[in-house]
Amino acid sequence: MAGSAGGILLVGAGVAGAALALALKERGLSFLWVAEGVGEASRVPVALVNPVRGKRGVLVPEGGEALEAARELYGRYAPLHMGLLRPVPEGEREAWERRLAGSGLRYLWRGEGLYLPGAFWLEPRPFLERVWAELGGVRDRVVAYAPGEVVLEGGRRLRPELVLYAGGARGAGVFGLEGRFIAGLELLLLEYREEALSYRVFLAGVALGGSYLDLPGYEEPPPAEGEVAWLLEGAESLLGYRPRVAGVWRGVRFRRASPLSPIPGGYALTGFGSTGFLLAPLWARRLVQALG
């Protein structure tokens, strides 16, 4: 696609972009990959790949299949730290059993809660950097888009036959995509957990993470006192004490009702919110299979 040639243009090098790049390669499809940097919100220090979400314990549809696809993909490039414990009171476990039946998830009851041996956490940056080093293309930012023409910040104009947008919150507006912008926050702790804990927040590795704060648009405000307190209160409910904080990471997650949708001249795979590391490998594979 040098100059004005056609073909497939893939935009974005976060988790969805990396998953799409690998799926395109495995399918034998040639493409040009354009990204301003290696991920945005995907550069989170620790990503928890977990099919049981939030305080209410919502089961992600197809969570078992998505977990298997994620484990297979990430395991090629980065160490995976297996196992997740979620507190569940004894009196609620029968109802949980009914919900888990037919979910495809492997689980058992251990101590104070539900244990998912197939859930895991990883450090995303090595994964993203290794995939880009293997398959990457052009470091630039898309500043204008119309079907059949993409303009890069450096002045280059591309005329792809098909565009796959897998960027995040920052570039979504260029492609006419609307959604919610949610502030993601991880506190870096002075202690380490090999096995993840999750209820309202999660603890894994050296990270305490969660997201709940809606933003009016793409911006990265500094962590508010209330956000930090919310995370620490969640950690205290899991540990019985407040862990000590050594640092902070802030990112903006993009959330859409349907992460996969057509756009003029192509498709968008973006807007997973906090489920991106779980769902992107499965959805990327399906999208590429549909391309033929």
SULMO-V782347 format. One record per run of one state. SS is the DSSP state (H for helix, E for strand, - for the rest). FROM is the first residue (numbers start at 0). LEN is the number of residues. If there is no record, write none. Layout:
# SULMO-V782347
SS | FROM | LEN
SS | FROM | LEN
This chain:
# SULMO-V782347
- | 0 | 7
E | 7 | 4
- | 11 | 3
H | 14 | 12
- | 26 | 4
E | 30 | 5
- | 35 | 5
H | 40 | 3
- | 43 | 3
E | 46 | 3
- | 49 | 2
E | 51 | 2
- | 53 | 4
E | 57 | 2
- | 59 | 3
H | 62 | 12
- | 74 | 6
E | 80 | 7
- | 87 | 2
H | 89 | 11
- | 100 | 7
E | 107 | 3
- | 110 | 2
E | 112 | 10
- | 122 | 1
H | 123 | 12
- | 135 | 2
E | 137 | 2
- | 139 | 2
E | 141 | 5
- | 146 | 2
E | 148 | 4
- | 152 | 4
E | 156 | 2
- | 158 | 3
E | 161 | 4
- | 165 | 6
H | 171 | 4
- | 175 | 4
E | 179 | 19
- | 198 | 3
E | 201 | 14
- | 215 | 9
H | 224 | 15
- | 239 | 5
E | 244 | 11
- | 255 | 4
E | 259 | 4
- | 263 | 2
E | 265 | 4
- | 269 | 2
E | 271 | 1
H | 272 | 19
- | 291 | 1
